[in-house]
């Protein structure tokens, strides 16, 4: 690691290092491996739940640690085990759903936990099979008694940005609200839990600060991390809010924008 190399690389996955076809290129895998070989910390920071990290862990040859569920779960990619989880208590989930049903009646809800999720019978994932993804159906009353690492609210017809804005106004005092999929999908974690809060806590455990971190992202759920990190990059395909917030820009995810930067930083 050179004198100018960052001590921590934190990167989002989908839309950032994962290409549009769902793959991670050999070039990016090689660039990520350089980080740990140089003695720096590699952190994957994602909205994905831990159960969706198996393929990623294999693709990156089990390098690094992952912050999953937008900061709610810390996951070791070397051993594929959960290290820490921050849950939303059941009463908070119930109150949040109640308020959101009042402002957006078309929303249907699901609750994530570390090894699966429960979803309302009317919750739709389009062509995806919720049960095959580890889900268990519950009715609209049962879901109010659940705690979990992430609460999801989905309306396939809603504009994601306007829906998120309405939700923040309605329940921002109860939970942290964000979006990352480009669809009308609200992603909610415990109040104050973000990609940035989990990354900051991890860095503190290792005697590191924001100035030691270079972060990469593409969507609004990355904004807390990108604005906290000392150096931040948006890939070329990023959301306009992300492009406006970062200190640097790089190429699109499909053009290995993150690898392009890492190859310069870790020669």
C-alpha positions as a Python dict, from the first residue, in 0.01 Angstrom:
ca = {
    (1, 'X'): (0, 0, 0),
    (2, 'X'): (147, 335, -100),
    (3, 'X'): (153, 636, 128),
    (4, 'X'): (-138, 789, -64),
    (5, 'X'): (-354, 475, -77),
    (6, 'X'): (-672, 475, 133),
    (7, 'X'): (-685, 249, 437),
    (8, 'X'): (-1048, 150, 373),
    (9, 'X'): (-1235, 84, 48),
    (10, 'X'): (-1612, 75, 92),
    (11, 'X'): (-1822, -9, -212),
    (12, 'X'): (-2184, -67, -290),
    (13, 'X'): (-2266, -377, -496),
    (14, 'X'): (-2564, -361, -734),
    (15, 'X'): (-2523, -89, -994),
    (16, 'X'): (-2172, -10, -866),
    (17, 'X'): (-1944, -315, -895),
    (18, 'X'): (-2217, -557, -1008),
    (19, 'X'): (-2289, -512, -1378),
    (20, 'X'): (-2632, -482, -1534),
    (21, 'X'): (-2626, -854, -1617),
    (22, 'X'): (-2573, -945, -1250),
    (23, 'X'): (-2205, -1037, -1283),
    (24, 'X'): (-1883, -899, -1139),
    (25, 'X'): (-1609, -880, -1401),
    (26, 'X'): (-1273, -1053, -1366),
    (27, 'X'): (-1112, -710, -1380),
    (28, 'X'): (-1313, -591, -1081),
    (29, 'X'): (-1244, -909, -882),
    (30, 'X'): (-872, -859, -940),
    (31, 'X'): (-894, -494, -838),
    (32, 'X'): (-1079, -581, -516),
    (33, 'X'): (-817, -843, -430),
    (34, 'X'): (-549, -575, -455),
    (35, 'X'): (-709, -389, -163),
    (36, 'X'): (-656, -664, 95),
    (37, 'X'): (-319, -763, -51),
    (38, 'X'): (-208, -406, 13),
    (39, 'X'): (-315, -427, 377),
    (40, 'X'): (-625, -208, 345),
    (41, 'X'): (-975, -301, 464),
    (42, 'X'): (-1229, -400, 198),
    (43, 'X'): (-1596, -345, 290),
    (44, 'X'): (-1894, -432, 68),
    (45, 'X'): (-2180, -202, 173),
    (46, 'X'): (-2514, -310, 31),
    (47, 'X'): (-2889, -312, 68),
    (48, 'X'): (-2886, -689, 9),
    (49, 'X'): (-2969, -924, 297),
    (50, 'X'): (-2697, -1172, 406),
    (51, 'X'): (-2866, -1464, 229),
    (52, 'X'): (-2802, -1290, -103),
    (53, 'X'): (-2428, -1264, -35),
    (54, 'X'): (-2324, -1625, -107),
    (55, 'X'): (-2261, -1565, -478),
    (56, 'X'): (-2086, -1236, -403),
    (57, 'X'): (-1859, -1400, -145),
    (58, 'X'): (-1763, -1665, -399),
    (59, 'X'): (-1717, -1413, -680),
    (60, 'X'): (-1472, -1202, -477),
    (61, 'X'): (-1294, -1510, -340),
    (62, 'X'): (-1420, -1440, 13),
    (63, 'X'): (-1233, -1111, 47),
    (64, 'X'): (-1354, -847, 291),
    (65, 'X'): (-1643, -783, 524),
    (66, 'X'): (-1998, -687, 420),
    (67, 'X'): (-2241, -438, 567),
    (68, 'X'): (-2581, -566, 456),
    (69, 'X'): (-2942, -444, 469),
    (70, 'X'): (-2834, -78, 444),
    (71, 'X'): (-2633, -96, 765),
    (72, 'X'): (-2849, -331, 972),
    (73, 'X'): (-2626, -640, 944),
    (74, 'X'): (-2247, -683, 953),
    (75, 'X'): (-2139, -1001, 773),
    (76, 'X'): (-1799, -1169, 744),
    (77, 'X'): (-1735, -1269, 380),
    (78, 'X'): (-1440, -1489, 479),
    (79, 'X'): (-1659, -1717, 693),
    (80, 'X'): (-2009, -1618, 565),
    (81, 'X'): (-2138, -1552, 916),
    (82, 'X'): (-2339, -1267, 1071),
    (83, 'X'): (-2126, -1064, 1312),
    (84, 'X'): (-2382, -807, 1425),
    (85, 'X'): (-2746, -712, 1360),
    (86, 'X'): (-2955, -403, 1441),
    (87, 'X'): (-3330, -477, 1444),
    (88, 'X'): (-3640, -263, 1423),
    (89, 'X'): (-3860, -355, 1724),
    (90, 'X'): (-4205, -495, 1649),
    (91, 'X'): (-4396, -197, 1798),
    (92, 'X'): (-4202, 40, 1573),
    (93, 'X'): (-4276, -173, 1267),
    (94, 'X'): (-4645, -175, 1356),
    (95, 'X'): (-4658, 204, 1398),
    (96, 'X'): (-4461, 259, 1077),
    (97, 'X'): (-4690, 35, 873),
    (98, 'X'): (-4995, 202, 1021),
    (99, 'X'): (-4879, 549, 923),
    (100, 'X'): (-4771, 442, 575),
    (101, 'X'): (-5101, 268, 508),
    (102, 'X'): (-5263, 603, 586),
    (103, 'X'): (-5066, 795, 322),
    (104, 'X'): (-5008, 521, 62),
    (105, 'X'): (-5280, 253, 80),
    (106, 'X'): (-5137, 62, -216),
    (107, 'X'): (-4818, -26, -28),
    (108, 'X'): (-4766, -391, 67),
    (109, 'X'): (-4509, -489, 327),
    (110, 'X'): (-4239, -742, 404),
    (111, 'X'): (-4005, -777, 702),
    (112, 'X'): (-3647, -898, 659),
    (113, 'X'): (-3443, -1081, 920),
    (114, 'X'): (-3093, -1224, 894),
    (115, 'X'): (-3187, -1554, 728),
    (116, 'X'): (-3519, -1494, 555),
    (117, 'X'): (-3822, -1267, 532),
    (118, 'X'): (-4196, -1263, 587),
    (119, 'X'): (-4433, -1092, 348),
    (120, 'X'): (-4798, -999, 326),
    (121, 'X'): (-5003, -1233, 108),
    (122, 'X'): (-5064, -940, -126),
    (123, 'X'): (-4693, -845, -149),
    (124, 'X'): (-4582, -888, -509),
    (125, 'X'): (-4231, -932, -643),
    (126, 'X'): (-4336, -940, -1006),
    (127, 'X'): (-4186, -1240, -1181),
    (128, 'X'): (-3988, -1344, -871),
    (129, 'X'): (-4112, -1615, -636),
    (130, 'X'): (-4105, -1481, -280),
    (131, 'X'): (-4114, -1828, -123),
    (132, 'X'): (-3821, -1945, -333),
    (133, 'X'): (-3626, -1643, -212),
    (134, 'X'): (-3666, -1752, 150),
    (135, 'X'): (-3995, -1579, 223),
    (136, 'X'): (-4293, -1692, 430),
    (137, 'X'): (-4638, -1541, 375),
    (138, 'X'): (-4825, -1384, 667),
    (139, 'X'): (-5149, -1188, 683),
    (140, 'X'): (-5176, -813, 724),
    (141, 'X'): (-5226, -840, 1102),
    (142, 'X'): (-4946, -1090, 1167),
    (143, 'X'): (-4689, -866, 1004),
    (144, 'X'): (-4759, -601, 1270),
    (145, 'X'): (-4615, -830, 1539),
    (146, 'X'): (-4279, -887, 1370),
    (147, 'X'): (-3939, -737, 1439),
    (148, 'X'): (-3664, -741, 1177),
    (149, 'X'): (-3353, -589, 1028),
    (150, 'X'): (-3541, -419, 743),
    (151, 'X'): (-3899, -326, 665),
    (152, 'X'): (-3992, -314, 295),
    (153, 'X'): (-4290, -135, 147),
    (154, 'X'): (-4366, -190, -222),
    (155, 'X'): (-4599, -26, -470),
    (156, 'X'): (-4496, -124, -825),
    (157, 'X'): (-4685, 172, -972),
    (158, 'X'): (-4529, 441, -750),
    (159, 'X'): (-4250, 681, -844),
    (160, 'X'): (-3961, 585, -613),
    (161, 'X'): (-3837, 938, -541),
    (162, 'X'): (-4176, 1091, -460),
    (163, 'X'): (-4279, 784, -258),
    (164, 'X'): (-3959, 805, -54),
    (165, 'X'): (-4009, 1176, 8),
    (166, 'X'): (-4363, 1114, 138),
    (167, 'X'): (-4246, 826, 356),
    (168, 'X'): (-3963, 1025, 514),
    (169, 'X'): (-4213, 1295, 610),
    (170, 'X'): (-4456, 1038, 754),
    (171, 'X'): (-4225, 799, 940),
    (172, 'X'): (-3878, 954, 942),
    (173, 'X'): (-3899, 995, 1319),
    (174, 'X'): (-3949, 618, 1358),
    (175, 'X'): (-3718, 456, 1101),
    (176, 'X'): (-3453, 542, 843),
    (177, 'X'): (-3614, 545, 497),
    (178, 'X'): (-3431, 507, 168),
    (179, 'X'): (-3462, 355, -178),
    (180, 'X'): (-3217, 184, -412),
    (181, 'X'): (-3394, -24, -677),
    (182, 'X'): (-3532, 240, -912),
    (183, 'X'): (-3881, 100, -834),
    (184, 'X'): (-4147, 202, -583),
    (185, 'X'): (-3974, 7, -307),
    (186, 'X'): (-3918, 167, 33),
    (187, 'X'): (-3632, 22, 238),
    (188, 'X'): (-3651, 101, 609),
    (189, 'X'): (-3403, 24, 886),
    (190, 'X'): (-3395, 108, 1255),
    (191, 'X'): (-3386, 481, 1326),
    (192, 'X'): (-3032, 611, 1270),
    (193, 'X'): (-2909, 291, 1106),
    (194, 'X'): (-2755, 361, 766),
    (195, 'X'): (-2466, 241, 555),
    (196, 'X'): (-2268, 527, 709),
    (197, 'X'): (-2347, 445, 1072),
    (198, 'X'): (-2241, 82, 1033),
    (199, 'X'): (-1929, 174, 837),
    (200, 'X'): (-1832, 437, 1094),
    (201, 'X'): (-1872, 187, 1378),
    (202, 'X'): (-1661, -70, 1193),
    (203, 'X'): (-1390, 187, 1127),
    (204, 'X'): (-1389, 299, 1490),
    (205, 'X'): (-1331, -61, 1601),
    (206, 'X'): (-1015, -59, 1386),
    (207, 'X'): (-894, 286, 1492),
    (208, 'X'): (-987, 442, 1158),
    (209, 'X'): (-1178, 758, 1066),
    (210, 'X'): (-1378, 893, 772),
    (211, 'X'): (-1061, 1046, 630),
    (212, 'X'): (-921, 693, 583),
    (213, 'X'): (-1219, 585, 369),
    (214, 'X'): (-1276, 595, -5),
    (215, 'X'): (-1635, 498, -90),
    (216, 'X'): (-1821, 411, -412),
    (217, 'X'): (-2195, 409, -484),
    (218, 'X'): (-2479, 475, -724),
    (219, 'X'): (-2816, 515, -548),
    (220, 'X'): (-2979, 726, -274),
    (221, 'X'): (-2924, 458, -8),
    (222, 'X'): (-2550, 518, -63),
    (223, 'X'): (-2571, 890, 15),
    (224, 'X'): (-2506, 867, 392),
    (225, 'X'): (-2192, 661, 329),
    (226, 'X'): (-2072, 879, 42),
    (227, 'X'): (-2116, 1204, 233),
    (228, 'X'): (-1949, 1057, 545),
    (229, 'X'): (-1642, 916, 371),
    (230, 'X'): (-1337, 1135, 324),
    (231, 'X'): (-1332, 1056, -49),
    (232, 'X'): (-1635, 949, -250),
    (233, 'X'): (-1696, 831, -605),
    (234, 'X'): (-2014, 791, -808),
    (235, 'X'): (-2020, 553, -1100),
    (236, 'X'): (-2133, 709, -1428),
    (237, 'X'): (-2476, 545, -1414),
    (238, 'X'): (-2553, 683, -1065),
    (239, 'X'): (-2873, 858, -954),
    (240, 'X'): (-2860, 1239, -1006),
    (241, 'X'): (-2861, 1299, -628),
    (242, 'X'): (-2553, 1079, -594),
    (243, 'X'): (-2372, 1243, -884),
    (244, 'X'): (-2431, 1581, -719),
    (245, 'X'): (-2306, 1471, -375),
    (246, 'X'): (-1971, 1301, -439),
    (247, 'X'): (-1618, 1437, -454),
    (248, 'X'): (-1527, 1235, -767),
    (249, 'X'): (-1686, 1047, -1056),
    (250, 'X'): (-1576, 737, -1245),
    (251, 'X'): (-1699, 524, -1534),
    (252, 'X'): (-2024, 324, -1535),
    (253, 'X'): (-2061, -7, -1355),
    (254, 'X'): (-2073, -189, -1689),
    (255, 'X'): (-1736, -31, -1774),
    (256, 'X'): (-1568, -133, -1446),
    (257, 'X'): (-1560, 219, -1303),
    (258, 'X'): (-1464, 106, -953),
    (259, 'X'): (-1183, -117, -1082),
    (260, 'X'): (-1054, 177, -1286),
    (261, 'X'): (-1003, 377, -966),
    (262, 'X'): (-868, 90, -755),
    (263, 'X'): (-606, 10, -1017),
    (264, 'X'): (-473, 365, -979),
    (265, 'X'): (-487, 359, -598),
    (266, 'X'): (-330, 15, -548),
    (267, 'X'): (-60, -27, -813),
}
